[in-house]
Amino acid sequence: MLPGSRGDPLNPSLPNPASTVTVTVIGAGVAGMSAACSLADAGLRVQLVERRGYLGGRASSYLHPGVNEVIDNCQHVLFGCCTNLIGFYNRMGVADKIHWTRHMTMIEPSGRRSRLGPFEMGRWGLPAPLHGTPSLLSAKAFSVADKLALGRAFRAMMRRGSTDRSTETLGDWLRRHKQTRGAMDRFWRLVIASALNADIENIAVPYAAKVIRELFMNSAEAGAMGMSTVPLSELYAGAERHLNGRGGSVVYNSSVEGLRWDEVSKRWSVQTRAGELISDFVVVALPFEAAAKLLANMPAAEGARELITKIEKHEHWPLCSVHLWFDREITNLPHAVLLDREIHWLYNKTRLQPSRHLKGSYVELVVSASRSFAALSREDAIALAMRELAEFFPVVNEAKLEKAALIKEVRATFGVPPGIDAARPDAASPWPRVYLAGDWINTGWPSTMESAARSGHLAAEAVCSSIGLSESFLVPDMKPKGLMRFV
Ligand SMILES: Cc1cc2nc3c(=O)[nH]c(=O)nc-3n(C[C@H](O)[C@H](O)[C@H](O)COP(=O)(O)OP(=O)(O)OC[C@H]3O[C@@H](n4cnc5c(N)ncnc54)[C@H](O)[C@@H]3O)c2cc1C
């Protein structure tokens, strides 16, 4: 059995003990980057080890050889309530690269549009949670019965106690709350199932209620949607600059294959394909399946088997994106929600990322949580996307499609079915000086960049606390505004 790490400062007699402490963070996704940057700020010497040749993990961009364009692995959106992700962007100095919007345009296949978002008249608006009511009431996409049903469900989800304790699936809860077909198909199965990337029969009510409260009720600021104005890996290049400026480094193209504990030096040897890295602490910031593989080969430790069993309970959900380059503009909308079809979201990359300086236009279509779409061939998926896109924007029929790419991420996110919280461990691990991070850690958030950033901050706090540093990296939640302060 290995010795415990708690209360074991490495060298407290030195004036700045942190500067002598080395940490290897494994995995340069949002979780690993936020842990690494926080630890570097606390003065620790950090090396961030990544299997690939670029930063960002699932939230990355890369040069797609088929189309010779840098594309995001998929459009990644954040919201105002993502306080830890925004805190991480502030730390890296890239927060100004996010484009914010408070409105969402829903389009029916006939082309009819409805605009959701907060009511604003000059500087004035309605107090939360009523700020979005006028646009919902005027939305043509929903019938009167749909609107009443949605209002009923929102009211029930506002009450934290009963929804937060619920063990039902969202599907059962919605049927019990008599949701209409329109509300089901155009809101719950589209907006909420996309936000949690799973079908409503596999979503736990507390997670859905959290999304409703944060995006639609707490405040207009919490529900504002953010999108990067530069490709994702460019956004996250700020992390490498941040680390380099604080004595840290990124080691690319180095897949970690094992961890070995040296009883004499009380340090970890991190075994990579490129060689061995020695460090005092390790933060394992991997997706759950990669974490399970690495941890299964660790030295015996009390609680290790239980941890692996928990990790094995997680399940993947897919996300697909179809990238289309046209010879002309298809729409001047920066983004839209597409109703009643297989394709769900449109992101107009020409508008959102003007630094691309494209001649025609580039749009990305996102299909959330669809196992059937993920099973289509490239040709069939692109043909289906083109057919459906033309129903919303008939100009597609005249435009020339110059090139297209399909990205299928079958392991995009983990699901949040009832009971999943019991399978989400904390940052501490059964091994001394080894901490866990990753979107699947116990953060209370679904599989998102915010959950990843939170997990990185929690792991960094845990490392600091074990050497006697009381650093606080976790950014508090946004406070509800208006009438929501009294709920
Ligand atoms: C298609 C798609 C769309 C999404 N859309 C959104 C969205 O709109 N908004 C949102 O908030 N979230 C979205 N997500 C989820 C979000 O991307 C993830 O929740 C988040 O990026 C996870 O970060 P992470 O650091 O926990 O894990 P990862 O990003 O998976 O990072 C883990 C890193 O570890 C590396 N690695 C793996 N094995 C090893 C090894 N053995 N040695 C060294 N390195 C290793 C990987 O290469 C990777 O870089 C989306 C995800 C996908 C796939």
PDBQT file of the ligand as one rigid body, heavy atoms in Angstrom, charges set to zero:
ROOT
HETATM    1  C1  LIG A 501     -18.703  17.073 -31.088  1.00  0.00    +0.000 C 
HETATM    2  C2  LIG A 501     -18.742  17.686 -29.716  1.00  0.00    +0.000 A 
HETATM    3  C3  LIG A 501     -19.511  18.824 -29.465  1.00  0.00    +0.000 A 
HETATM    4  C4  LIG A 501     -19.555  19.374 -28.198  1.00  0.00    +0.000 A 
HETATM    5  N1  LIG A 501     -20.239  20.530 -27.985  1.00  0.00    +0.000 NA
HETATM    6  C5  LIG A 501     -20.115  21.163 -26.792  1.00  0.00    +0.000 A 
HETATM    7  C6  LIG A 501     -20.650  22.459 -26.602  1.00  0.00    +0.000 A 
HETATM    8  O1  LIG A 501     -21.265  23.049 -27.498  1.00  0.00    +0.000 OA
HETATM    9  N2  LIG A 501     -20.481  23.058 -25.391  1.00  0.00    +0.000 N 
HETATM   10  C7  LIG A 501     -19.798  22.450 -24.370  1.00  0.00    +0.000 A 
HETATM   11  O2  LIG A 501     -19.646  23.063 -23.311  1.00  0.00    +0.000 OA
HETATM   12  N3  LIG A 501     -19.291  21.206 -24.525  1.00  0.00    +0.000 NA
HETATM   13  C8  LIG A 501     -19.424  20.559 -25.698  1.00  0.00    +0.000 A 
HETATM   14  N4  LIG A 501     -18.876  19.326 -25.874  1.00  0.00    +0.000 N 
HETATM   15  C9  LIG A 501     -18.290  18.639 -24.714  1.00  0.00    +0.000 C 
HETATM   16  C10 LIG A 501     -16.888  19.179 -24.405  1.00  0.00    +0.000 C 
HETATM   17  O3  LIG A 501     -16.085  19.139 -25.561  1.00  0.00    +0.000 OA
HETATM   18  C11 LIG A 501     -16.251  18.309 -23.341  1.00  0.00    +0.000 C 
HETATM   19  O4  LIG A 501     -17.117  18.191 -22.235  1.00  0.00    +0.000 OA
HETATM   20  C12 LIG A 501     -14.939  18.903 -22.823  1.00  0.00    +0.000 C 
HETATM   21  O5  LIG A 501     -14.178  19.427 -23.866  1.00  0.00    +0.000 OA
HETATM   22  C13 LIG A 501     -14.193  17.795 -22.118  1.00  0.00    +0.000 C 
HETATM   23  O6  LIG A 501     -12.938  18.255 -21.723  1.00  0.00    +0.000 OA
HETATM   24  P1  LIG A 501     -11.957  17.283 -20.931  1.00  0.00    +0.000 P 
HETATM   25  O7  LIG A 501     -10.698  18.026 -20.716  1.00  0.00    +0.000 OA
HETATM   26  O8  LIG A 501     -12.665  16.739 -19.751  1.00  0.00    +0.000 OA
HETATM   27  O9  LIG A 501     -11.720  16.028 -21.898  1.00  0.00    +0.000 OA
HETATM   28  P2  LIG A 501     -11.056  15.982 -23.344  1.00  0.00    +0.000 P 
HETATM   29  O10 LIG A 501     -11.388  17.191 -24.106  1.00  0.00    +0.000 OA
HETATM   30  O11 LIG A 501     -11.427  14.678 -23.936  1.00  0.00    +0.000 OA
HETATM   31  O12 LIG A 501      -9.488  16.030 -23.057  1.00  0.00    +0.000 OA
HETATM   32  C14 LIG A 501      -8.732  14.903 -22.752  1.00  0.00    +0.000 C 
HETATM   33  C15 LIG A 501      -7.370  15.019 -23.427  1.00  0.00    +0.000 C 
HETATM   34  O13 LIG A 501      -6.591  13.888 -23.055  1.00  0.00    +0.000 OA
HETATM   35  C16 LIG A 501      -5.848  13.461 -24.186  1.00  0.00    +0.000 C 
HETATM   36  N5  LIG A 501      -5.485  12.066 -23.959  1.00  0.00    +0.000 N 
HETATM   37  C17 LIG A 501      -6.271  10.963 -24.031  1.00  0.00    +0.000 A 
HETATM   38  N6  LIG A 501      -5.562   9.869 -23.684  1.00  0.00    +0.000 NA
HETATM   39  C18 LIG A 501      -4.309  10.300 -23.374  1.00  0.00    +0.000 A 
HETATM   40  C19 LIG A 501      -3.125   9.645 -22.925  1.00  0.00    +0.000 A 
HETATM   41  N7  LIG A 501      -3.094   8.334 -22.694  1.00  0.00    +0.000 N 
HETATM   42  N8  LIG A 501      -2.016  10.400 -22.718  1.00  0.00    +0.000 NA
HETATM   43  C20 LIG A 501      -2.038  11.755 -22.924  1.00  0.00    +0.000 A 
HETATM   44  N9  LIG A 501      -3.127  12.418 -23.337  1.00  0.00    +0.000 NA
HETATM   45  C21 LIG A 501      -4.251  11.698 -23.550  1.00  0.00    +0.000 A 
HETATM   46  C22 LIG A 501      -6.817  13.674 -25.332  1.00  0.00    +0.000 C 
HETATM   47  O14 LIG A 501      -6.131  13.709 -26.577  1.00  0.00    +0.000 OA
HETATM   48  C23 LIG A 501      -7.441  15.001 -24.953  1.00  0.00    +0.000 C 
HETATM   49  O15 LIG A 501      -6.709  16.090 -25.464  1.00  0.00    +0.000 OA
HETATM   50  C24 LIG A 501     -18.844  18.748 -27.138  1.00  0.00    +0.000 A 
HETATM   51  C25 LIG A 501     -18.079  17.615 -27.384  1.00  0.00    +0.000 A 
HETATM   52  C26 LIG A 501     -18.012  17.101 -28.654  1.00  0.00    +0.000 A 
HETATM   53  C27 LIG A 501     -17.135  15.913 -28.909  1.00  0.00    +0.000 C 
ENDROOT
TORSDOF 0
